[in-house]
Amino acid sequence: MPESELRVRDHFGTWRPARDLDPAEVTSRRGGRVMPTQYVSDRLIVRGRSDGEDAVMAAVRDRAQARGLAIEEVALQLAASREGENPLDSRHGVVFQVAAGEDSVGDGDAWDLMDEVAEVLAEDDRSRVSLDHLVVGHQKWEPHGPPSSRSPASFLGPAPLRAHAEGTTPFVTAAGVARPVVAVLDSGIGAHPWFEEAGNIVIRDAMVDGEPLGTSAEDEPLYDCEVRGRRRDRADELDTYAGHGTFIAGVVHQVCPDAAILPVRVFGGDGRVSEWDLARTLEKLLEYHLRGIAGQKGFHPVDVVVLSAGFYAEHPEDDDDYDGVLRGRLRDLRRVGVLVVLSAGNDGSARPTYPAAWAPKVHRTEGRVVPRDPADVRPDYTPLLAVTAMNPDGSLADFSNDGPWVTAVRNGVRVVSSMPTTFDGAQEPWRSGDGLRQSLDPDNFVGGFGTWSGTSFAAPTLAGELARAVLAARVATTEGGNGPSDGISARVAAAWNAVAAVGDLYVEVPAMAG
């Protein structure tokens, strides 16, 4: 495999090597087509448990040893702590970190090792071994313009106004009603008057066991994608995804001003996170949520997660049943009452992008969206909801991914939302005129607003609508809807009621037992 300039930052702040999988350069021992994807080149994910006998993990160890490769095994850390307490998914995972030595065969590339392991595994076991894919943020790329469609803009209306007065904590209203909590898994949230001057809207201090929820961090303000936002390789430019999380948070805030927004930083300005590290983040978010349900101080339940990123699988024949630890962690969140909203991708393609393509396949008929298979929705799990983008006139945007796994369509073209007021890149207006007049400065966002396009910004619209429906139901209850006191079953049922109220997915879910 050729060397690649790709890299991705992991949970420990280490930059790991990554590669493009080019179908023209590789073959597969398992047969079938190979499709392009990106992956961490020195890691394999194996779904299963490292304790006890496991034939699949033994096969990985044996083949690595035969190739002279050194491996280090790291398990997902928090899942075991919940066994016996809460119902969690069985898709535990172990990552095999591979290193080549002087006498090794090949360069220790994860694809080569996985392909060789697949040859000795039974067909049912092959799906348990996967690449550590790069999950990449979804935004629209301009083919004949700047590196993204991000541009400064003017917001002429008033700031979004909360209908419910501030309570004793950021999580409740003055009347004691629990605010909906929307977790934005993205690049973080920067400084903006909406979030700094209008009450406790953004929960910036959420921690689990002394660590932030997100796996991405940046110590240098110049390169922090929500502070100054500069690229590491070209400090005269804003990074590709700089401001992405702030923009998404602004969309949620416009749709549901009364929501509390929980930033969970999963990637930096390059918009990349490994599948493994994203699964680790979801475990920490799950822990935060469950401790909140248990009433522990410093924690609070989460109502909606929005993730505007995804990846493609390398084997298209797996598209109907592709599985893995990331899917398991999403199931964990759904099983304890969290709604998960995902963007569909911006390649103008019907090729399934994950995790959005794990949403139930649907029929669009008679103005309704209904599941193709009723078994794909269950009363004890909230649904995955995949969102694609439309133009302002209601037509499907040309860049929007679409397929039977797409649940909803929302505005995603030239959306206006918040940007960090600390952003002022090195580009200058192309025309300064007579000193009094000048053209638009393309990377100056000190005014606090911009336009951007992509399914990234369609997904938080639906997330905000769901949060609004959750709040309306709580306000309508005689008990005041104090969310932390609600058990898991009640939260799952309330989430389904919010889905029904928003109306994209029409499904008759049977009542939950008990």
N, C-alpha and C positions, 0 to 999 in steps of 0.2 A: 504494500500500500504506500502511496506517496506521502511525503510529509505535508502537513497542513498548517496554516497560520491560525486556524481556529483555536480558541481556548475558552474556558468557562470557569468562573469562580465558584468554589464549592463552599460547603457549610463552615469550613475552618479558615476561610480566607485564602486558600491556596488556588492558584491558577492551574487548571488541569488541561491537558492537551485534548483537542477534539478534531474530528475529521468529517468531511463530506463523504457519504457512501455513494460512489459513482457506479451505476449499473454497467457502464462500459468497461470498468476495470476489475470487476469482481464476478465470481460465479458462486453458486450455492449448492452444497452437497445435498441439501434437502430437496432440490428441484424447484421448479416454478420460477416465476419472474422475480427479479430484485428491483425495487424502486428506490429513488433517491431519498436519503434522510441525512440527518446529522447526529453524531453521537460522541460521547466521551471515549477516547480511543484506548484508555487503560482501565476500563471498568466494565464488568458484566453484572447484571442483576439476576439473581436466582430467587424465584418465589418459593418459599418454604422455610423450614426451621433449621438452624445450624446445630441445635442440640439433638443428639440421637442420630440414628442411621437415616440417611437420605440418599437414595441412589443417584439422584440428579446432581446433588452437590458433590458426591463422591466422583462422579464422572468428570465434573469440572476440575476437581483437584487432580485427578489422574492424568487428564489430557494436558493440564498446565505443567505438571511434573515431567511428563514425557517430552514436552517442548523446552524444558529447562527454564520455565518461568517461575518467578517468585510471586506468591499471592498473599494478600492480607484480607481477612474476612471481617466485615463490619455489619452488624445487624441493626435494623431499625430499633430505636432505643426505648420508646415509650409504650409500644403495644403490649408488652408482657406485663407492665405494671397495671393494666386494666383487666387482665384475665380474672374471671370470677366476680368482677364488680359490674361491668357493663358489657353488653353484647357487641363484640367487635368482629370485624371480618377476619377470615382465616388466612388471608393472603399476606402473611408475614414475609419479610424479605431480607436477603443478605446480599451485600455488594461484594464482589470479588475484585480487589484492586490488583492489577497485574503489572509486573515489572520484568523487563528483559535483562538477562545477565550476559556475560561474555560468551558463554557457551550455549545460549538459547537458540532455538530454531525460530527464525523470523524476528520481528521487532516487538513482539508482545501485543500486537493489535487485538482489540477485543472482538472485532468481526471475525478474524481468522480463528481465534479460539472458539467462539460460539459456533461457527460453521463446522469446525471439527468435532465439537461435542455433539452437535445435532446428528451427526452420522451414526453415533453409537447409542442414541436414545430412542426409546419407543416414541411413536408419533404423538401420543397423548402427553408425553413429558416434555416435548420440545418447546411448547408454549411457556414452560416455566423458566426458560433461560432467555433473556432478552438483552439487547443493548441498553445502555444508559443514554437514552435519547436527549437531545437538546430541545427543550421546550422554549419556543421563541414567541415574543409578543406579536400581537396582530395589529397592524396598522397598514394603511394604504401607501404604496410607493408610487411616486410620480415618475413615469418612464422618460419624460422629457423635461424634468425640472430639478429642483433641489432634492436632497436625499429623502425627504419626507414631505407630506402635504401640510405640515405644521406651519402656521403663519400668525403673526400678531393680529389682533382684532379689537374692536370696541364693543363693550357690553353696555347697552343704553338703558336697560331697565333697572329697577331697584334690586338690591341683593335679595336672595330668597329669604322669605320671612317665616319663622317658625310659628305655628298656630298654638303651640303649647308652651307655656312659660317654663323657665328652667327650674329643675327640682333640686334636691339636696345633693345629688350626684349627676354626672353626665349621662347616666343611664336611665333616669326617671324624669318625668314631668313634675311640675308643681303639685299636680293632683295625685302623684304617686303612680302614674301609669308607666309601665316599662317601655322605653323607647325601643324601636327596632334597631338592631345592631347589624350593620353591613360591613363585612370584612372585605377589603380591597387587596387582593393578592397581586402585587404589581411592584413598581419601583419606589414606593414610598409616597409621601405627600409633603410638598414644600410649603413655603410661607405664602399666605394669601389672606387678604382681609376677611373673606368669608369664613375662614377657619381660625383666624387669630383674634378677631375683634367681635365675633358674634356668639360668644358662649362656648360651652364645652362640646363642640361638634366633632372634633377629631380626637380620638383616644390614642395619644402618642406614647404612653408609658406602659403598655401592656407587656407583661413578662411572664415566663414560665420557668420556675426554678432559677431565677436570676439571669435568664437569657431572653433576648428579644424573640418574638414569634417567628420572624422571618430569618432566612438563612443568608441574606445578602447584607453586607455592610461596607461603608466607604469612609475611611478616616480623613481623607483629604478633601476639604470643601470645594476646591477648584474642580475636582472630578466627580463630586457627588452629584448624581443625576437629578436631584431635587434641590440643590443649593446653588451651584454655579453651572453645572451641567456640561462641562467641557469634555471633549474627547481626549483620551490618553495619547493617541497617536497623532492627533492634530488639535492642539489646545486652542487654535483660533476658531474652532467650530463647536457648536452644540452637539452633544452626542445624539445618536439616532433616536433613543427612547427617552431623552431628557424631558421631564415634565409629564410623562405618560400617566403616572399614578395620580398626580395632582389634577390632571385633566379629567380622568375617570371619576375621581372623588367629586369634582365639581358637577359632573352629570348627575351622579346620585343625589347630591345636595339640591340641585334644581328640581328634581322630580319629587324628592321626599325630604324637605328641609328639616323635618323633625327627627330624622334618623341620626343615630350616633355612628360615626364612620371609624372603622378600625383598620389602620394601615398595616399590612403585613408585607414586608419587603422581601420579595423573592428574586429579583434581578436588578442589575444596575443599568447604566445607560446603553449597554449593548443589547439589552432585551433578552438575554439568554439565561436559562437556569437548567440544570440537569434534572432529568426525571426523578432521580434518586433524591436529590436535595429538595425538590418540590414535595415529594412524599414525606420527607422528614419535617418540613414545615407544616404540612397538613396534620401530622401527628401532634405537633405542639399546639396547633390551633384546636384540635380535638380535645387535648388535655385542658386548655384554657376554658373551652365550652363546658366540659363535664364538671370541672371544679366550680364553674359559675352556677350550674344547675344545683350542685351540692351546697351552694350558699357560702363558699369560702371567700373570705375577704380578698379583694384585689382581682377578682375574676368575675366574668359575666357571660351568660349564654349568648351565642351568636345566632342570628336569624337567617341571614343571607350571605353567601360567599359569591363574589364575582371574580372570575379569572379570564383575562383577555390574552390568552397565549395557547400554543398548541404545537404538535409535531405530527409527522406522517410516519406510519409503519413501513418497514422495508419489504415486507411480504404481503402483497395485496390479497392473497388468498386467506389471510388472517383477519381481513377487515370485519367479517361478521362475528368473530369470536375472540378478537385480540384482548388479552387480559394482562394483569400485572399488578405490582404492589401499589402503583398510583391509583388504579381503579379501586383497589381494596380500601385505600384510605378515603377516597371519595364516598364509597359505600358506608364507611364508618360514620362520616359526618351526616350523611343522609339518614342513617338509621337512628340518629339521636336528634333529629328534628331540624337540621340545617338545610335550607334550600341552596342549590348550587347552580349558578348561571354562568355559561361559558360562551365565548365568542367562536364563530364558525370558521374564521380565516379569510384571507384576502387574496387568494390566488385565482379567483374566478373559476374554481374547480369543483367537481363533484367528488373528488377523492376524499375519503374520510380523514378528518384531522382529529387527533385525540388531545384532550379528553372529550371534546364536544361530541364526537361520533359515538360515544357510549350512551348518549341520550336515546330514549326509545324511538324506534322508527315509527313514522306516523303517516296517515293518509290525510290529505287536504280535500275535504268534501263538504259541499253545502255550506261553505263559509266557516267550517269548523276544522280543527286539527284533532284527529282521534288516533290513538295508538293502533298500529297494525295488529299487534298481538296483545290482548288484554293482560296476558301474563307478564308483560314487560313493565307493568306498573303494579306496585303492591301497597297496601294500606300502611304497612309498617316501615316504609322508606319514602322519603320525599323524592320527587323526580329530578333527574338531571334535565336542564333546560338549555338548549343550544340556540343562539341568536345570530342571525345574519343581518346585513345592512341594506337599507333602501335609500334612494335619492329623496330630495325634498318633495318631488312630485308623486312619491309613492311607488315608483318603479324600482325593481331590484337593481342595486348598484352593480356596475359591470365587474368590479373586483370581488364581489361577494361569493364565497363558497356556498354551495347549496346542495341539498340532498335529502333523502327521507329521514335523516336524523336531525334535521333542523326544525325546531319547535316554533320559533317566533321570528318576526322581522321588525326591526325598529330603525329609526333614522340613524344613519352612520356617515353621511356625507356633509362636509363643511359644517360640522357641529361646532357650536361656540361654547367654550367652557373656560374654567380657571387654569392659569399657568403660574408658576412661581414668579413672584415679583422680583426675585434676585437674579433672573436671567437677563443678561445683556452680553451676547456673543460679540466676537471680534469683527463680524461683517459690518460694513457701513452702507448707508443708503447709496444707491447707484447715482443719484443726482442730488446735489445740495443746493443748487440754484444760486440765489443771490445772498445767501446767508440767513435769510428769513424763512425760506421754504426749502423742503427737501422731500424726497420720495420715502416710501416706507422702509424702515430699517428691518430687514427680514428676520433678525434673531434677537431683537430687543423686546422683551416681554414685561418690562417694568410696569406697564399699564395693567398687568394681571390677567389678560385674556388672550385667547387665540382661537383659531379654527383648526380642525384636524378631521381627517376622514379615516374610516376603518370599522370593521366589525368590533374592534376594541371598544368603540364608543357607542355601539348599538346595545351591547350586553349590559352596561350599567344602567341604561334606561329601563330595561325590564327589571333589573335588580331593585331600582328605586320604586318602581310600581308595586313590586311584591312587598317591599318594606312598608309602603303606604297602606296596602291592604292589611298587613299584619297589625299596624297601629290602629287602623279604623276598627278592627275587630276587638282589640283590647279596650279601646275607649268605650265601645258599645256594651261591654260586659259590666254587670253590676258589681263584680269584685274588683274592678279596676285593672285587670289584666296584669298582675305583677309577675312578669316573666320568670324571674329566678325561682319562684315557688312552683312553677309548673313542672310536672314530671315529663319524662321523655315521650310517653304516649300522647299526652296533651299537646306537646310541642309539634309532634309529627302531624297530628290532626289539624292543628292551627295552620301549619304550613300548607297542607293540602287545601284548606279553605281559602288561603290567600291565592293559590294557583287558580282555583275555581273563580274567585272574584276578579282576577285580572283577565281570565278568559281565553288565553291562547290555547291551552291544552284542555280539551274537553274529555273528561273521563269520569265514569261513575265508579268511585272507589268504595268497596264495601267497608262498613264500619269496623273499626279495630276491636279486637276482643278485649274485654276488661275495661 
